[in-house]
């Protein structure tokens, strides 16, 4: 820091707060968790409760968040970006809802204690899709070497150090079962029926480790509510750090940047005491599936298309990509087509929702980078695109924009932009995908093999493969804009 402003630290505004143990343990304390869960818990923090709900934030992969925020006693700034750079309408909010920061590599014993502590009422999770160690069918991948290691370690010693999210959660349940301490475990990741998916994964782990713990879980002692979370959170830049210093006269080494919009739809399915989520804007419902489909397919699905278009055409941000008239039109066409697959809940006007989403994409103040969204496509595309294609095929409706989206992604996997610049491909199946696209196979065979990697049934849909092949050939020959212009004309 080149200025003389003091470092941001926590303001213990309540006399008893410093000694209050956290009631929420969050696994995966990245930017999204701090901008989303942190926002709602921050709001709770402002209510006149007897005791605040505070978060113990756990990082599973790197110590960066812990090392950055521990000197700030967990305090951080939420920057809500809105409006153009020369006429900003931004908000800078200091959040003091995180009371502890831990890293699995150094603080494993403390994490184990927190997860099994009687004061802990919620275990929440954001580790992205790949952190769940699922196979192609969405079940626990028992062939995963880290999962095998965790099962072996926990079988020999229930207090062992584990490597994976399923390992940490299973271990917590084993320890809580022995103490008879019920718990609510919330996935806040973009997975279809994320709570149900997590339950299946953990149930498989427990069958391998201790079936009696699974019986205890199934007796109502552990719940996995489904949820739909929504807030766009781009990576923090040096400019953001500077803006915090200018606006608040403090130095925050890792603020989070986001948009004004935030949403959380949560299934009312709890096995432990909860805060008054409804009082701070959480929508409590009996069934999240209709909301989930709308969000995953419309917002996340369109986001992925935008990311691959942007990467191929040197457009660094979402707003820059949709600002291109041709790309903006294809995104709207994509949302209209995919909207045909969604059974909208009464509380959600799909047309209004699509318009709202596109408006959020146009927020030029966010600088949401396409390279960030493009990562892990093989994990995201099945639920964002392929499930919608299955519905459209079943109902004998056109699959034009989704086929184009797949063609764009396959062109992106070839590793270079339209001008020949090398692209950074980040994907857990990167080696297999690149192996297919560089194999020298004929185009039909190459496309079929890629789709088969994600969904074996769709790989046998010859009409779909032919459509993808046609669009892909146009993109390779003439570029994305020309191919899309013909599609939308």
Order of alpha helices (4+ residues) and beta strands (2+ residues): beta-beta-alpha-alpha-beta-alpha-beta-beta-beta-alpha-beta-alpha-alpha-beta-alpha-alpha-beta-beta-alpha-beta-beta-beta-beta-alpha-alpha-alpha-alpha-alpha-alpha-alpha-alpha-alpha-alpha-alpha-alpha-alpha
